[in-house]
Amino acid sequence: MSRGITLPEMLVSLLLGLLIVAGAFELHAAFHRQTARESQTVELEQALRVAAQVIGRALRSAGNGLEGGTLQIYNHQQNRNCPSDFTLTETSCYYPVQFSNHNRYAPGNLDENPAGASPYQDGLAGDGDLDPDWLRIVALADDVVTAGDSPRGLRVIAAEAYPLSRALSQALFFYTVRRFGATGACLRQAGSASVLPDGLLLEHPTGSLNPPSPDPCLLTDDLTPPGRLHRTDQSVLFRIATEGPNGPRLVASWTRPGAPPHWQTLSDLIEDLQIALLLEDGSLCNSVDAPALCDPLQVRAVRFTLVARSRPLASVPASYAIGPLEDRPRQSFDDHRQRRTLTEETGLRNSAIIRTGRP
């Protein structure tokens, strides 16, 4: 006669079964946490790679059409001089590449005065700013027609001038010119466009973007080779937007220099952007952004560092530290977020030192 299972034996069996099931659930939970962390890591790395590609592509075109000089924009409310022989007292100066060591954005942040730093510029080295930098890149598009100066305005002398008569009437244009060894471009607005036997004449009225006649940028000079007219530009601003309920995010504005920005979100995972300019003499500018102390026309390359952060995840250690990054000191976080950094260095193809052929 067989004996059945006693109560203690049944309880032990149930306990062992529960332990096995609990272990299985814990193993599954650990696997799920690990998978979530790895998924976040892939997402962060992907965001960093895409953002770096966008910024790197823009940097490689920096200075295109400026011939190693600056872009000058006349504004009757400004009082800035550009480092050029064709300059105006009331001219804002835009370099091919420039950064701000402070994240705050306001009109005039980088309207430079080469004689010294503006209130928005950082002339103090080693102050260890914790806020992100922002980067401006100026480049003109390759939609070029050849043009020459005229006492009345700008004479477009290329064969393709005729179909441009309507497109350029009242339109903005960029004019690249070389005078007495100085190079650069200026932004002007066309008035009426008149078709002439040898081309197209853009009348040059006065206004907020056009200086009173005579215009130093469009002066008639037989010794100067013809300039080049660009109808559009590829300029862009990058910054970390911290305003609003969505937290820090990388934004960009593809608007012409001097115009109000229209920010577009590139990634809501990137929380910091740190910039360093590598100059011809081997020096590094990563905390001082004033042109008088860090000449943007002597930049050989730009090094930028992006920081991406994940959404909060319990499996991420509470304490996390990154840095130092350029002039930003090492910083600790207590928010259960992963963080990844990516640093890249991009050489400039159109800098002044390359244009002049200096080694």
Secondary structure, 3 states (H helix, E strand, C coil): CCCCCCHHHHHHHHHHHHHHHHHHHHHHHHHHHHHHHHHHHHHHHHHHHHHHHHHHHHHHCCCCCCCCCEEEEECCCCCCCCCCCCCCCCEEEECCEEEECCCCCCCCCCCCECCECCCCCCCCCCCCCCCCCEEEECCECCCEEEEEEECCEEEECCHHHHHHHHHHCCCEEEEEEEECCEEEEEEEECCCEEEECCEEEEECCCCCCCCCCCCHHHCCCCCCCCEEEECCECCEEEEEECCCCCCCEEEEECCCCCCCCCCEEEECCEEEEEEEEEECCCCEECCCCCCCCCCHHHEEEEEEEEEEECCCCCCCCCEEEECCECCECCEEEECCCCEEEEEEEEECCCCHHHHCCCC
